[in-house]
């Protein structure tokens, strides 16, 4: 279902799929997995399988029923480009986003290779932003390079949870960078100097910078 959210850089979440599997260090303490298990325990519809990947086709048309222009974070509880989601279903999600032209949709993934491949065959609607997670050098920096290959009007980076210094960044073709630390009792520390270095490079390369709340 579409719900209001405490995520500071968006307005509502929309989850046409739920559940995921871990692919990189940024997934280690996944908030979505913890939340999904809690929702299952509470008996919330759509989370009967906890964090097991599940299509939620009954949620597909929710944005079409909302007239007020809204910024949606797509699949806050999943990854639209998960390898177990068929292209035909991804296309249904993109068709809804295209038809709900009054809204802005933020699609974030760690599976950038599949996103790039998909976008070679399907046009990205103008109201859809594409983004990748950049939690460290080893996994995150290559995602930036690949994200540039998409033809999205807005490309963004979610540098959260930021778990190490990213060093020198090439932000060519990137419009927005979100930085934040990890939350929860096992959170890995985010150092202030890492954030300052990113902010400085965003300013130099004219990329919008957003810092999430402290952890």
N, C-alpha and C positions, 0 to 999 in steps of 0.2 A: 504494500500500500504506500501511497505518498504521505509523508509525514513531515512536520516541522522538525528541525534538527538543531542541535547545539554546535554543529560544525560552523565555524565563524565565516568561512569564505563561500558559503552557499545559503540558500533559503529553505529548500525542501529536499528530501531524498525520495528517490523513486527506484524501487527494486523489482524489475521484471524477472530477475533471477535472484536466488539467495544461495549462500554456501560457496565454499571455495576450497582450494588446497594450497599448501605452502610451496613457494618457488624460490625464495631468496631470503637473506637475513632480515629484511624489513618485515617479513611475515612472522617472525619468531614469537612475538607477543601480540598477535592480532586481536584488536579490540572487537572486531566483528564476530570472530569465533566465540569469544567469551559472551558477547551479547546474545548470539544465536542460541547458545546453550541455556542461557537464562530465560529467553523467550519461550523456548521449548518447555522448560520446567513450569512456566506460567500458563501454558496451554494456548499461547497466541497462534492464531491461524497463520499458516504459511511456514511455521517453524517446527512442524511435527517431526521432521528429520534432522533437527538441530542445524549443524553447519554442513551437512552433506549437500552437494550441489543439487539444486532443485529449480526447475523452470516454474515461473508463476504467471502463466498466460492470462489469468483472470485480472492481472494488474496492468496489462499492456496498455489499455486505453485510458488510464487514469488522467494523464496530462491533457488529453483531448477534452475532458469534462471540466477543466478549470480554465476560465476565461481570463482571469487576472494574470498578466505577465509575471512569470516566476523563474527564478534560477534553480534548476534541478541538478543535484548530484546524482548521477545514474549509477545504480548498483553500489551503494555504500556498504552493502552486505555481501558483495560478490565481486566477480570480475567478468565483464561482458565478453571478453575475448578468451575465456577459459576454454581449454582444448576440448572439453566435453559438450560445449554448446554448439549446435549446428549452425552453419552459415545462414540457413533459412530463418532460424529464429532471430539471429542477430539482425538480419535484414528487416524483420518485422519491427524490431525495436527502433531501427533507424527510420523506417517508414513513419512510425508514430512521431518521432522527433521532428521529422520534416513537415508533417502535417500540422503539428502543434507549433506553428511558426511564431506564435506570440511568446513562447518561452525560450529560455536559453538552457542548454543541456551540457553538463560537464561530464565527460567520459574519461575515467582514469583507469590505467591498466599497468600491470607489471609484465604483461605478455605482449610486448611491443611488436615482436616479429609477426604474430598473427594479425595484429591491428594493421600493420603496414601492408601485409598481403591482402587483407580484406579491402583496404582502401584503394588498392589498384583496380579493383573491379567495380566498386560502388562509390558514387560521388558523396562526399561529406556535405551535409546540409550546412548552410551559412550560420544557422543558430546552434550548431554543435561545436563545442570545444573538445579537443583531444589532448590528453595529458598522460604523463608517465611518472611513476614513482622513482625517486633518486635518493636512496637511503645511504649509499656508499659509493666508492669509486669503482669497485670491481663489478658491480651489477648495474649501478645507476647511470654512470657516464655514457656507456654504450647505448642506453635507451634514449638519451638526448639526441645522439647522432641519428638514430633510426626514426625518432619522432619527426625530425625535419623532413623526412621523405613523404610524409602525409601532406595532403592539400587542405588541411583544416584552416579556417580563417583565423582561429586563435589556438595556439599550442601552449600548453602550460606544464609546469613541473611541480610535483608535490614532493618536496624534500622533507618528508616526515614519514616515519621517524628518522630524523637525521642522526646517524650513529657514528659518523666519523667526519673528519675534515675532507672536503671535496677537492681542495686545491684550486688550480686554475680552471676556469670554466669557459667554454665557447658557447655563448647563448644566442648565436645567430639563428634567426627564425623563431625565437621563443618570445612570447609576449608577457608571460606572467609566471612568477615563481612563488610558491608557498613554502614556508619553512616552519617546522615545529618539532618538538621533542616527543618522546614516547611517554605514555601515561601508564598508570598502574603500579602495583607494588614492586614489580620486577623491572621497571623502566631503566633502560640504559641511558646514561648521562649525555646530554647535549651541551657542548661547551660554548660559551658566549663568543669566543674568538672565531669559531666556525661560522656562526651566524653573521658576525660583522664582516667577515671576508666575503660571504655570499652577497650580502647587502651592497657592499662596495662595488662588486663586479656587476650587479644588476644596475646600479646607478650609472656606471661607466658605459654599459652596453644598452642603456635605455630600455630596461625590462622592468615591468611593474613588480614590486616586492610586497609580500604580505607575510607578517609574522604572527603565528598563532599564539594563543595564550600560553603562559609559562606552565611547566609541568610540576 
